[in-house]
């Protein structure tokens, strides 16, 4: 039986936000068993649990918001925490966006490694799919089927000769995540840069934190994997599925999905409790929320 985990000590990092281009700093703090992953927005003092109820503006990144507080581009950090099976942590943010660092989850994995990981006294609980759940948006779709482990079959298709069709299939374990998924960087197309910046996006993007592609070459240099593009989509999926709060046991298949559809799958799962079960500990411990309960925030689902 796996026990819940947290980090051994607080640790920090800083950088710029991918979309805002503004300076940002974060601290990871140990948290008691049953806390889950909670973001502390320094500017407002509010704490925002990593729950799909608070997920907004999902076109180009995952953004968590509560009242007047908002924290953008949380998916890479969430991905590292979920990929390494860190159950409980408080993420303190100075600024409104998680720093992009090198565009992958690898720097967050290194941060967690430096902080150390420790087991806690409570057993961990997983959400195991028992009946298939599927969401669609036109030709894009995402499905999760019953399985006793967490695996991904992710397929992408872009009208660009350097990306084209790519597919990644594999079980997601801390070991496979660390080696095969975490180093994959976010990517974008040179032709889209002007449009994104006109919408106030990608202002912190650069060749050092994004794989940039035009029609003839990888502008930002050598890829880390031949299929780095689809691996980054898997990275994003792992992070967005952290909004379930429980680690997932199921086989996920995705075609041309993205943040919005990832969140739709989380909502579909939570809306269909007859199609899943909790495995592990039977006991619940309500998260003692250090934020105003009159804002309608439900407790974290951690046990």
C-alpha positions as CSV (number, residue, x, y, z in Angstrom):
1,X,0.0,0.0,0.0
2,X,1.4,3.4,-1.0
3,X,1.6,6.1,1.6
4,X,0.9,9.7,0.9
5,X,3.9,11.9,0.3
6,X,5.1,15.5,0.7
7,X,8.4,17.2,0.3
8,X,10.9,17.2,3.1
9,X,11.8,21.0,3.1
10,X,10.7,24.2,1.5
11,X,12.4,25.3,-1.7
12,X,12.0,28.1,-4.2
13,X,12.6,29.1,-7.8
14,X,12.1,32.1,-9.9
15,X,11.8,33.1,-13.5
16,X,9.3,34.8,-15.9
17,X,5.7,33.8,-16.9
18,X,5.4,32.4,-20.4
19,X,2.4,34.4,-21.3
20,X,2.6,37.5,-19.0
21,X,6.4,38.0,-19.4
22,X,6.4,39.2,-15.8
23,X,8.8,38.1,-13.1
24,X,7.5,35.3,-10.9
25,X,8.7,33.4,-7.9
26,X,7.4,30.3,-6.3
27,X,8.0,28.3,-3.1
28,X,7.1,24.7,-2.5
29,X,6.3,23.9,1.1
30,X,5.6,20.6,2.9
31,X,2.0,20.0,3.8
32,X,0.2,17.6,6.2
33,X,-1.4,14.4,4.9
34,X,-4.8,15.1,3.5
35,X,-4.0,18.6,2.2
36,X,-3.7,17.9,-1.5
37,X,-2.0,20.5,-3.8
38,X,-2.9,24.0,-2.8
39,X,-1.7,27.3,-4.4
40,X,-1.1,30.3,-2.1
41,X,-1.5,33.6,-4.0
42,X,0.7,36.0,-2.1
43,X,-0.8,39.1,-3.5
44,X,-4.4,38.4,-2.3
45,X,-3.5,36.0,0.6
46,X,-6.0,33.5,-0.9
47,X,-5.3,29.8,-1.2
48,X,-6.6,27.9,-4.3
49,X,-6.9,24.1,-4.2
50,X,-5.8,22.5,-7.4
51,X,-9.4,21.5,-8.3
52,X,-11.2,21.6,-11.7
53,X,-13.8,23.9,-10.1
54,X,-11.2,26.7,-10.2
55,X,-9.8,26.0,-13.7
56,X,-10.4,28.8,-16.2
57,X,-9.1,30.2,-19.6
58,X,-7.9,26.8,-20.9
59,X,-7.0,27.7,-24.5
60,X,-3.2,28.0,-24.2
61,X,-2.5,27.1,-20.5
62,X,-4.3,26.0,-17.3
63,X,-5.3,28.9,-15.1
64,X,-6.6,28.6,-11.5
65,X,-8.8,31.4,-10.2
66,X,-10.7,32.2,-7.0
67,X,-12.4,35.5,-6.3
68,X,-9.8,38.2,-7.4
69,X,-6.8,35.8,-7.3
70,X,-5.6,34.0,-10.4
71,X,-2.5,31.9,-11.1
72,X,-1.8,30.9,-14.7
73,X,0.3,28.2,-16.4
74,X,0.1,25.8,-13.5
75,X,0.2,22.6,-15.6
76,X,3.9,21.9,-15.8
77,X,4.3,22.2,-12.0
78,X,1.2,20.1,-11.4
79,X,2.5,17.6,-13.9
80,X,5.8,17.2,-12.0
81,X,4.0,16.8,-8.7
82,X,1.6,14.3,-10.0
83,X,4.2,12.5,-12.1
84,X,6.4,12.0,-9.1
85,X,3.4,11.1,-6.9
86,X,3.6,14.0,-4.5
87,X,0.3,14.1,-2.8
88,X,0.5,17.1,-0.4
89,X,2.2,20.5,-1.0
90,X,1.5,24.2,-0.7
91,X,2.7,26.2,-3.7
92,X,3.3,29.8,-2.7
93,X,3.3,32.2,-5.7
94,X,4.6,35.8,-5.9
95,X,3.1,37.0,-9.1
96,X,0.2,35.7,-11.2
97,X,1.9,33.0,-13.3
98,X,4.1,30.0,-12.5
99,X,7.5,30.6,-14.0
100,X,8.1,28.8,-17.3
101,X,11.7,28.0,-16.6
102,X,12.9,25.9,-19.6
103,X,9.4,25.1,-20.9
104,X,9.3,21.6,-19.5
105,X,8.7,19.9,-16.2
106,X,12.3,18.9,-15.7
107,X,13.3,22.0,-13.6
108,X,10.3,21.3,-11.3
109,X,11.4,17.6,-11.0
110,X,14.9,18.8,-10.0
111,X,13.4,21.2,-7.5
112,X,11.4,18.4,-5.9
113,X,14.5,16.2,-5.8
114,X,16.5,18.9,-4.0
115,X,13.7,19.4,-1.5
116,X,13.5,15.7,-0.9
117,X,10.4,13.5,-0.6
118,X,9.0,11.9,2.5
119,X,6.2,9.4,3.2
120,X,3.4,10.3,5.6
121,X,1.3,8.4,8.0
122,X,-1.8,8.0,5.8
123,X,-2.4,5.6,3.0
124,X,-2.8,7.1,-0.5
125,X,-6.0,6.7,-2.3
126,X,-6.4,6.4,-6.1
127,X,-9.4,7.0,-8.4
128,X,-9.9,3.8,-10.4
129,X,-12.0,3.9,-13.5
130,X,-14.6,1.0,-13.7
131,X,-16.5,2.1,-16.8
132,X,-15.4,4.0,-19.9
133,X,-15.8,7.8,-20.0
134,X,-15.3,9.9,-23.1
135,X,-15.5,13.6,-24.1
136,X,-15.4,15.1,-27.6
137,X,-15.1,18.4,-29.3
138,X,-15.5,18.0,-33.0
139,X,-12.7,15.8,-34.3
140,X,-10.8,16.0,-30.9
141,X,-11.6,13.4,-28.3
142,X,-10.4,12.0,-25.0
143,X,-11.3,8.7,-23.4
144,X,-10.4,6.8,-20.2
145,X,-11.1,3.1,-19.8
146,X,-10.8,0.7,-16.8
147,X,-7.2,-0.3,-15.8
148,X,-5.3,-0.9,-12.6
149,X,-2.5,1.4,-13.6
150,X,-2.2,4.9,-15.3
151,X,-1.3,4.7,-18.9
152,X,-1.6,7.1,-21.9
153,X,-2.0,6.6,-25.6
154,X,-1.7,10.2,-27.0
155,X,-1.9,11.1,-30.7
156,X,-1.4,14.5,-32.2
157,X,-1.7,15.7,-35.8
158,X,-0.5,19.1,-37.1
159,X,-0.4,20.5,-40.6
160,X,3.4,21.1,-40.3
161,X,5.9,18.8,-41.9
162,X,8.2,18.9,-38.9
163,X,5.5,17.8,-36.5
164,X,2.8,15.9,-38.5
165,X,1.3,12.9,-36.8
166,X,3.0,11.7,-33.6
167,X,1.9,9.1,-31.0
168,X,3.2,8.2,-27.5
169,X,2.0,5.1,-25.7
170,X,3.2,4.1,-22.2
171,X,2.4,3.6,-18.6
172,X,3.1,6.6,-16.5
173,X,5.2,5.8,-13.4
174,X,7.6,8.1,-11.5
175,X,10.5,6.5,-13.4
176,X,9.0,6.7,-16.9
177,X,7.7,10.2,-16.2
178,X,11.1,11.5,-15.0
179,X,13.0,10.1,-18.1
180,X,10.5,10.2,-20.9
181,X,8.0,12.9,-20.2
182,X,9.3,15.6,-17.8
183,X,12.1,16.9,-20.2
184,X,9.7,17.6,-23.1
185,X,9.3,21.3,-23.7
186,X,6.3,23.4,-24.7
187,X,6.2,24.2,-28.4
188,X,4.7,26.8,-30.7
189,X,4.7,27.8,-34.4
190,X,6.5,30.9,-35.6
191,X,3.6,31.9,-37.7
192,X,1.4,32.2,-34.6
193,X,3.7,34.4,-32.5
194,X,2.2,37.8,-33.7
195,X,-1.4,36.6,-33.1
196,X,-0.6,35.3,-29.6
197,X,1.2,38.5,-28.6
198,X,-1.8,40.5,-29.9
199,X,-3.9,38.6,-27.3
200,X,-1.5,39.3,-24.5
201,X,0.0,35.8,-24.7
202,X,3.5,34.4,-25.1
203,X,5.1,37.7,-24.0
204,X,7.7,35.7,-21.9
205,X,8.3,33.1,-24.6
206,X,11.8,32.7,-26.1
207,X,14.0,30.2,-27.8
208,X,15.3,29.1,-24.4
209,X,11.9,28.1,-23.0
210,X,9.9,27.0,-26.0
211,X,10.4,24.7,-29.1
212,X,9.7,27.1,-31.9
213,X,8.9,25.6,-35.3
214,X,8.5,27.2,-38.8
215,X,7.7,25.4,-42.0
216,X,11.3,24.3,-42.7
217,X,13.2,24.0,-39.4
218,X,13.2,23.9,-35.6
219,X,14.1,27.5,-35.0
220,X,15.1,26.9,-31.3
221,X,17.6,24.1,-32.1
222,X,17.9,20.4,-31.5
223,X,14.9,18.5,-30.0
224,X,15.3,16.5,-26.8
225,X,13.3,13.6,-28.4
226,X,12.3,13.0,-32.0
227,X,8.7,13.0,-30.8
228,X,9.1,15.8,-28.2
229,X,5.8,17.4,-29.3
230,X,3.5,14.6,-28.4
231,X,5.5,13.9,-25.2
232,X,4.8,17.5,-24.1
233,X,1.1,16.9,-24.7
234,X,1.4,13.9,-22.3
235,X,3.1,16.2,-19.8
236,X,0.2,18.6,-20.0
237,X,-2.3,15.8,-19.6
238,X,-0.6,14.5,-16.5
239,X,-0.7,18.1,-15.0
240,X,-4.3,18.7,-16.0
241,X,-5.5,15.4,-14.6
242,X,-4.0,16.5,-11.2
243,X,-7.2,18.6,-11.0
244,X,-9.0,15.3,-10.2
245,X,-7.1,15.5,-6.8
246,X,-6.7,11.7,-6.6
247,X,-4.1,9.9,-8.7
248,X,-5.9,8.3,-11.7
249,X,-5.9,4.5,-12.4
250,X,-7.2,4.2,-15.9
251,X,-6.0,3.9,-19.6
252,X,-6.3,7.3,-21.3
253,X,-6.5,7.7,-25.0
254,X,-6.3,11.1,-26.6
255,X,-6.5,12.5,-30.1
256,X,-5.7,16.1,-30.8
257,X,-6.8,17.1,-27.3
258,X,-5.5,20.0,-25.2
259,X,-6.0,21.8,-21.8
260,X,-9.8,22.5,-22.3
261,X,-10.6,18.9,-23.3
262,X,-8.4,17.6,-20.5
263,X,-10.4,19.6,-18.0
264,X,-13.6,18.4,-19.7
265,X,-12.6,14.8,-19.0
266,X,-11.9,15.6,-15.3
267,X,-15.4,17.2,-15.1
268,X,-16.9,14.2,-16.8
269,X,-15.2,11.8,-14.4
270,X,-16.3,13.7,-11.3
271,X,-19.9,14.0,-12.7
272,X,-20.2,10.2,-13.2
273,X,-19.3,8.7,-9.8
274,X,-21.0,5.4,-10.8
275,X,-18.1,4.9,-13.3
276,X,-15.2,4.9,-10.8
277,X,-14.3,3.9,-7.3
278,X,-11.8,5.0,-4.8
279,X,-9.1,2.4,-3.9
280,X,-6.8,2.5,-0.9
281,X,-7.8,4.1,2.3
282,X,-11.5,4.4,3.2
283,X,-11.2,7.3,5.6
284,X,-11.6,11.0,4.6
285,X,-9.9,13.9,6.3
286,X,-11.3,17.3,5.3
287,X,-8.7,19.9,4.4
288,X,-8.6,22.7,6.9
289,X,-8.9,25.5,4.4
290,X,-7.0,28.8,5.3
291,X,-9.2,30.8,3.1
292,X,-12.8,32.2,3.4
293,X,-15.3,29.4,3.3
294,X,-18.0,31.8,2.2
295,X,-16.4,31.9,-1.3
296,X,-18.0,28.5,-1.9
297,X,-14.7,26.5,-2.0
298,X,-15.2,22.8,-1.4
299,X,-12.6,20.9,0.7
300,X,-9.8,19.0,-1.1
301,X,-10.6,15.4,-1.8
302,X,-7.4,14.1,-0.2
303,X,-7.8,11.4,2.4
